Every structure is written in C-alpha cells, then in structure tokens.
C-alpha cells in the first residue's frame, strides 16, 4: 500500500494548512495503470520520464484569515485538512519492442535473439526454457540503424486458455509492430510447417483479433538441418499468401543479416 500525506488543518495567525505532499511511484515504461474497481485504463506509460496524477492528494484547510468578515474581524475558527483520494490500482506491464518473435517452444527463438543482439536468454534442448520475455537491441549492417526485438516464451495450441506459458506473455506482443513467425523446418520436427504457422496465428487471434493483422515475416529456422520438402512447402505457401520468407540458421549464421534488413525495412517502409 502506498500512502501520501494528508492535507494539514488550517491554523490561526493567517496560516493556511499545508497541502498533502506528492508521493511518486516509479514504474517502467510500458506500464498500464487500471482502476481495479471499474477496469478503466487511467494511464499508459509509453514514454520515459512520463508523469501523471492518478489520485488527488489531500487539500490543506483554510486558516482563520479566510473566515474574516466585516462583522467577524478576528475569527477563531479554521478549516480541517482533507484526506486525498483512495484507489485500488492494477498495473500491467507490456514490453515496448519493435519486433516480436513468436513460435512453438524449442523453435529457436532464444538462440536467434542471442545471435542478433546482446540478449542472453537461457538456451536448452527442452521446451519452455524461456520463462520470461527477453529484449534485445539489434544493430543493422553495423551502422546507426537498429530496432528492439522481444523473445516471447513459446506458444502452444490453447495458450490463450492457459495451456503452457503463453497466456502470461501474449499481452507483450500487443505493442510490437512486426511479428516474426519462426517455423521449425528441421528433419527432427514432426509438425507440418504450414499447420505450425496457423496454430500460432490462431492463438494470437484468440488473444487479440488485431494481432494477426500486423506486418509479419515468416522465418524458416534451423536451415542447417532442414527438411527440403518442408522448406519447399513453406516457400510455396508463403508466396501464394504474399508473405515474405527468410531462411536462417542461428547455428551457422545463414540469413541472419538478411533477416535484420527485412525487419528494418518493415519498420521503415
């Protein structure tokens, strides 16, 4: 519980009561503040150094001089100070990133972000190794062009219903401007690449119908151990649906520069 000071009582000798002192609560950029009782969004902190009044503080009471009149030149009363507003708030953090990596667990999102940025997420050969979103700044062609990418923990079918870990992190994708759909085209993966895309896309739509409408890039991951038939099928499907496809291998580095340029171009058409 956070409590600011109350307004002080008015006093004699022409003294007005002191207003309640401000009480600042620092939150990270990307925080949404809701009135928990009504569900109303009170403010969305999207800029650094943003400052807003959420609850009005206590007003100081008027001193005796306020009550002075022609018939009461020396009043002996003053006004009590007032308590400030009391609110129960709900804070939700939504990461601020330009691009979001989405896909099944173990599709290679963590390895990719570790190769194209300074982010160092946990990487292992079992599902759900990423337990919290990761942010990384990606430099393009070694110059001053860059963007921020978010690695969203793996989604599975039913994530919007609470299956797996996805429901905890789907909200972080809402702020991204471009989605990178990582599809595992390796010989070890038994899933059909097109069905893999549709499953993830459906989960995004169930959470927020606007998410599938975002600009997207299809990323054929694990090209170093690719199944050629899967790659060909994904290529044909991407072309038919007018979707850009980039083939990468985070292990060998194949296509990583092409991917960075493609994302930057989507962000700055």
Protein Blocks (a to p, Z undefined) as FASTA:
>chain_A
ZZddddddddehhiacdddddddddddehiacddfknopafbdcfbghiacdfbdcdddd
ddfklmgcfklmbccbdcddddddddddddddddddfbdceddehilpmmmmmmmmmbdc
dddfbehkbfbdcdddddehhiabdcdddddddddehklnopajllmmmmmmmmpmbdcd
dddfbfklmbdfklmmmmmmmmmmmmomklmmpccddddehkllccfklmmmmmmmmmmn
opacddddfknopoklmmmmmmmmmmmZZ
